[in-house]
C-alpha cells in the first residue's frame, strides 16, 4: 500500500494534465481552423472578376493607374502574404503537436494581424472597383438625363422668349455655360477618368437644379412684378381717389406713400430677377401681395365704417336724448320719493351722477358730429368713438333703470313689511292665547320674558315704519330681528306645552307603581311639587327618571300613546 497510493496519485495527476492539455489543444485547433477559413475567404474574394469588368472600360489615364495599383496589391496579397500565412499556420500546428501552447498563441496572433491587413486591402480594392464601375454607369445615365433636361430648357427658352423678358440673355448665357462641361465630361470618360467625370456630373446636377427652378419661377415672378402687382396698385390708387372724392378721409393710412415705395421696390426686384437672383424676389413678391391685400382690407373697413356711422349716428343721438330724458324723470321721481323714504347717500346720488356723465357724452357726440361733417377724420376712428358712446349710453341706462326699479320697489317693500308685522302680531297673540288656554298651573317667568322681548321687537319695527322719511333698510333689519325672536318664542312655547303634557302622562302612568315602589312614590311627589312651582323641565326629568327605573322603555311607550291620542283628536 505504501507504494500503490503514490503511484495512483501520480497517475491521477498525469491524467488531469492530459485532460487539460487536450482541452487547450482542442481550443487552439479551433482557432487555427477559424484562421484557415478567414484565409480562404480572402483568397475567394471576387477581385479578378471585378477587375475583368474594368477592362471593358477605357483603360486610359486614371482607370489604367488604378487598375495597375489594384493588380499589384492583389498579386502581393496572393503571392506573398497568403503563402506566409500558410507557413505560420504550419508552424502553429507543429507547436501544438509539441504542446508548446504559448508559442502557438503568439503565432496565431501574428496570423490574425496579417489576415486583417490582407482583408483590409482586398476590401478596399473591391470598394474602389465598385465605385469606379458604378461611377461609369451612373455618369452615363445621369448625364443623359441632364442633357435631356438641358435640351428641354433650351426649347422652353426659345419657345417662350417673351415670358422671360429682360432675363432672356442671362438665361441663354447660362444655358451655353453648361456646354464646356459636357465636352470636359466626354474627354474624361474617353480617357478613363471616370471618377473626375463623376465630380462634373454631381456639380452639373447641383447647378442645373438651381437653374431649372429659376427657369420655372422667373416667368411667374416677372408676370407678378410687371403686370399683376402694378395692376393692383393702379386699381388701389383709383379706389383711393374715388373714395376721397366721396369725402372719405384716408390720409392716416399713408397708402400713396406705401404704394410709391412698393413700385420702387418692384424695379429693384426686377433687376435681381434679370440677374437670375430669385431667392429674395420669391419671398418679397408674396409679402407685397399680402401688403396690397391688407390695403384692400383697410379701404373696405373704411367703407363699412362709413356705412355704420351713417346708419347709427342719428340713432345714437336719439338714444342719448331719450336716456337723458328718462334719467331726468328718474331724478325727479327720486326727489319726490325721498320725501317719504330715506335712501343711502351713494344710492341717492345715482340719478345726478348719470346726468353728469350723459352731459359729457352729449359733448362727445356733438364733437363726433362736427368731425363727421368736417370730413377730416377716418370713418374707422369715428366708428370706434360712436361704439364707445353707444356702450356708455347703454351702461348708464341700465344703471338708472336699476335705480328706478329700486324706487318702485320701496312702496312694495313697505307694504310687505307692514303685512309681515301684522302676521307677527297675530303669531304673538296666538302664542299668548295658546298658553293662557292651556291647562297648566301657570306660565314660567322665563317664557313671560321671551314673550315681552318678542313684543318689544315687534313694537320697534312698527315704530320704524312710522318714521318720515322711511328708512327701509332699518325697517327690514328690525323686522328680521322681530321675526327671528317671534319664531323662537312660538317654538319654545310649543315645546313647553308638549313637556307639560308628557309630564302629566308620565305621572299618571307612574301612579300604578306608587304602592309597590316607595322610591317611585317619593320621586313622583318631587315631580308634582316641581310642576306646581312651574318648573316643568325639572318635573319632566324627575317623573321620567322615576318611571324608567321600574319600567325601562316606558317613556317611549307613553310617547306613542300621546301621538295616537293626537291623531284621534
Beta strands, then each sheet from edge to edge (+ up, - down):
end
